[in-house]
Amino acid sequence: MTSTTSHSLGIAAKGLRKAYGDKTVLDGIDLAVPAGTVFALLGPNGAGKTTAVKILSTLIAADAGELRVGGHDLAVEPQAVRAAIGVTGQFSAVDGLITGEENMLLMADLHHLPRKEGRRVAAELLARFDLTEAAKKPASTYSGGMKRRLDIAMTLVGSPRIIFLDEPTTGLDPRSRHTMWGIIRELVSDGVTVFLTTQYLDEADELADRIAVLNDGRIAAEGSAEELKRLVPGGHVRLRFTDPAAYQSAATALREVTRDDEALSLQIPSDGSQRELRAVLDWLDAAGIEADELTVHTPDLDDVFFALTGDSKVPHQAKENAR
């Protein structure tokens, strides 16, 4: 877990366990999500992502674990937790038989808002999510992206400080996904904590402050996107030369390089860190060799995901990446 104090954590879990019969879904996982950040839980189908959301949002009980959401102990104060959170599940909570506005007003009633206040909040959120024009139409006529926006607008009726988004962009077209990303960024800029589960690696890379990869009921690795990318091999610095003599000098002097004589380029294994990059530059300076082009290539989250959840071998997570 991170070293952040429990007071500044939106969500904290220690030793979270859940099993169905003899199948262990969550095998003692630890989570620490600082308030006002986006935390992404990645994992293949059946990894336990939705189970974690259901437990942390009080929908089902954990078998074991110390769990706090919004500063409240889940076991002791479930009502206080429910008052602090909003949940948008994989499957839309929108009622297609009534209008968008009626869906919003229904949520306002469920939150016991006075009628006038409920109408004001509904109108503001419909405007914020660009749904005012469609507000009087049955939700069944909405596109997938519109339904998802209405879903999140309904979640925000109670002004939650912590929002669980369980695969919020599944099935959306690229434009609707980008719209959703903008909404999530806006929520976080307002100080809301977002707990996001997703199978879209670009989504986690784009949005999340921290990412945890869940596999076989355990956290395989956790860190920022950049920290996770440094866990898998394949990163390198590429030096390209236009002067064949400089290329030969560098190729002869450098150890552990992959040569491309045709392109006059050298590939040096590297984790992409500033320290390693500085070492390469210092070596070039000391040798009096000038490369015409230097590029850094690091593995992407796809590489990380497949390495951590497949058969590929990856090094154990370094301590500094687990801070």
N, C-alpha and C positions, 0 to 999 in steps of 0.2 A: 504494500500500500504506500501511498505517497506520504510525505512527512507533514502535510497540511494539517493544522489543528482541526479537531472535530467541529469547533464552532463555525469554521469557514467552509465546512463541507455541506453541499446540498444533499448528497447521498453517501452513506458509509455502510459497508457490509463486511463482516468478518466471519469467516467460516460458514458461508451460506451453503446449505445442503438441501437437496430435494431428490427423493426417489419415488418412483411409481412401481410398487412391487419389488422385483429384484433388479429393475433398471434404474441406475443412478443417473439422474439428469444433470444435477449440479453437485460437484464433489468438493465442497469446502472452498468456495471462491471468496476472494477479498476484493472489494471495490472501494475506491475513494474518489468522489467526484466533487471538485471545488465548486462552490456556488458561482453562478454566472458564467459557466463554461459549457461547451458541448463535449459530451463523452460518448464515444461510439463503441458499441459492442459488436464485433464482427464474428462470424462463424458460419460454417456450412449449415444446410438444412438439418434440423434435428439436434443442433449443438446445445440447445437449452436457452437461447436468447429470449424467446417469448416467455418461457417459464420464469426467467429472472425478472422480466418486466411485470408479470402477473403477481409475483411475490412482493416486489418492491412497491407495487401500487395497491397492495392489500386485497387483491382478488383471490389469491390462494395463500395458504399458510406454508411457511418453510418447515422443514423437519428439524433444522438446527441453524444457529447463527445469530450473531449480534447485528441487528439491522436498525439504522437510523435514517430517516428521510425528513428533510426540512428541520433537522434538530430534534425530531420526535422519535421515541422508541416505538418501533412497529408493533411489538408485542404488547406494550402498555397503553399506547395512545393511537390506535388505528384511526379513530375519528379525526384527530388533529392532523394526521398524515393525509387523509382524504381531503380535508379542507385546504391543504397546501398544494395539492397536485392536480394535474390534468393528464388524461391518457388518450392518445389516438392510436387505436389498434390497427392490426393488419387489414381488418375488414371494416368497412365504413359503418359508422353508427348513424348515418343519415337515413331518415325515413323518406323513401321516394314517393310516398303517397301524399305528402303535404309539401308546401312551398318551403323555399330556403328560409324565408322570414319566420314561418311557423316552426320550423326546426329550431331556430335560434330562440324564439319566445318560449318554446317548450323547455329548453335548457335553462332559461332565465327563471322559469317557474320551479324547476328542480333545485335551483340554487336559492329558492325563496326570496328572489329579488322583488321589491314592490313593482307593480305593473308599469308605472311611469319610468322607473329606473331600468327595468327590463327592456322596455322599448328603446330607450336611449342607448343602452349597451349593445343591443342587437343591431340597431341602425349604424352605430359607429364601427362595429366589427364587420358588418356586411360591406361598408364603404372601404374599410382598410384592406379587405381581401378582394376588392373589385367585383363584388357580387350584387351591388345595389340594383343594377338593371335586371338581373335575373331573380331578384328576391321574391317576386310574386308568382313565379313559375314553379310547377311541381319539381321537386329535386330529381325525380326520375328522368327529367329531360336534360339534366346537366351532363357535361362531359366528365371523364374521369378526373381531370385536373380540377375542375370546378367542385366536384364532390369532395375531393381531398381538401381543397381550401375551405369549404363549408365545414368539413369535419374538424379542422383545426380551429376555425372561428368558434364552433360550438364548444370546443375544449377550453377556449379562452374566456368564456362567459363568466366563470368564477374567479378571474384574475389569478390563476395559479402561479406560484413562484418556481415550481418544478414541473416540467412536462416530459412525459414518456412518449416517444414517437417510435412505434414498432413498425419498422419497414415502411415509412410513410410515402415513399415514391415508387413502390412496386407497381408495375403496370402503367406508369405514366410515360407520356412521350417526352423527348429531351427538353422541349420548351417548358412544359409543365414542371419537370424536375428542377429546372433552373429557377423557376418562379418559387417553388417550394424552398429551395436553398436560400433565396433572398428572404423569405419569411422567417426561416430559422435564424439567420444572421440578425435580423431585426429583433427577434425575441431576446436573443442573448445580449444585444446592445442595450436592451431595457432591463438587464440584470436577471433574466430568467435562466434557470439551469435546465439544460436539455440533455436527456438520456436517450440516445438514438441507437436503434438496432438496424443493421442494414447488411445486405449482401453485395451492395455496390461499393467497390473499393474506392472509386473516384469520389464518391459521396463522402466517405470517411476522410479521405485525404483533403478534400475541399473544405469540410466543415469542422472537423473535430480538433479540439485542443489536445485531447488524449484518446488513445485507442487501445482497447483490450481485445485480444483474439481468443475466442472461446473454442476449445476443441476437446471432445470426450469429457465434457463436464468440468474441465479445468481451464484456468487462464494460462494459455501457452506463452504469452508475452504481453507486456503492456508498456506504453510510452507514447511519445509524440510520433507523428508519421515519420519524421526524419530519423528518430531513434530506432524505430522498427525497421526501417529500410537498411540501416547499418548492421542489422542482425544476420542478414543473408549474404553469402559470398556473391561475387560478380561485379562489385563496384570497381571502377578503375579510372585512372587519369590517362587521357590520350594526348600525346604530344605529336604535333605534325610539323614537318620541316620542308622548306623549299630548297635548302642547300644540302646536297647529298653528303658533303664532307661533314657538316654538323650532325647530320642524321647518323652517319657511321660512327662518329665519335661518341655520341650519346648511346647508341646501341651497344657499343663495345664496353663502355664504362658502367652502364647501368646493369644491375643484376635483376633477375626475375621479370624480364620484359617480354612481351609478345611483339615480334617484328612484323611489319607489313612493308616489304622493300619496294613494292610497286607504288604505294601511296606515301612512302617516306614517313610512316607514322609508327609510333611506339605506344604500347599499352602497358601501363604499370598498375598492378593490383593496388587498390586503395579503398578505404571505407568512406572516402569523401569528406573526412573531417578536416577542419581548418589546420590542425596540427600536421596531418600527413601532407596536405597541399603545400604548407609552408616548407616542409622538409624537401619536397621535390624542387620547389623554386630556389631554395638555398643551395641545393646540390648543383642545379644548373648554373647559378651565379658563380659558385666556387670553381666550377669546371670551365667557366668562360664560354658556355654554350647557350645559344639563344634559340628557343623554339618559336616558330611563327604562329602557332596556335596551340592553346591548352584548353581542353574541355574535360569536365568532370562528369562521369556517368555513375549514377547510383541505382541500385535495384528499385523497382517501384513496389507499391503495395500488393500488386498481383503476385510478384515473386515471393513476398513475405507470406502472404496468405497460403499459397500452395506449399511453401516450405514448412509452414507451421501446422497445416492441417492435412498434408499428404504424406508421402513416403520419404520426401527429400529430407536430408539431414541438415539441421541448422545448429550452430553453436548455442549453448545455454546462454540465456540473456545475461549480459554483463551487468554488474551491480549498478554502475553509474546510470544505466538506462532504466533502472527500476525505481529511481528516486521519485 
